[in-house]
């Protein structure tokens, strides 16, 4: 069986998943082809991930969101699909041109198509017509790969049945993050601290976290706050924290260095709003043995945050500050227990879970290809996808 995976680009977390999936398929006698359409990443250009060993090609290596059209992507990708002639395609969110092309090509050529996405149905606002169009397109999709069962309600809203829903999209390399750290590049940091890691953009809600930390300090809190990352909100965050003691900013770090930063973290805080469709830094922190404190609007909160951490309302600075005090008051035994629970939870969401979920999805889709419906096919033929500006850019 020829399996083809395509999206706008594959950076940050995807190469390690695809590498595992490629090996997984090879062991079962299948081939994997990977096509990313643009060479210049939008969201994770800083990650510098290696794609060695992947059977991957880039259609437009010198193009970016600002320099390419959906029609050019459609033309280039259609040519490659005709040449490779895969049995099944796995493509990203249907808003993007590669997915629009993939669905259209698959239906015309009587092939299977699986879509992956991690957005809940209410993550982004949309009108009735847009919703109707999206449901019409989804009726041409044979299976769906999403993060976890907490997305079932969303998947059923879009018309998928239990048998058509598969899990494991949002995983990280747990073994890497759980490895014992030998170096200490951050010896100058305090012995323990609250931690944030990620792009500093509005939906990450770091303004509220800083305001909450100010309240925490005013009430006698002593644990420092370390904020790792960069982005368009960085200068605003610096200005907001100027009069607050014990806030330390660090630029983006390599994965190896982030692992070192985790060592002395008392807790990871992720205060994002609902456009944080998952929050993979939580996976990484849990695998590294860090207690997590997560906004109840983040996509991962239902799946990953149990007795291993804390949930809070991201709009309530007092509640966030209260969470900081709760973490401060934990005994060593309570901390160890939470870390163990976190390890047990995250062990269920590893690279093998991704490959198993993706393989189950393609196997199902090949055996249960949906028939074309006239009106839905007309919409699929018209839809070319959009190159909309991605969140936080």
Order of alpha helices (4+ residues) and beta strands (2+ residues): beta-alpha-beta-beta-alpha-beta-alpha-beta-alpha-beta-alpha-beta-alpha-beta-alpha-beta-alpha-beta-alpha-beta-alpha-beta-alpha-beta-alpha-alpha-alpha-alpha
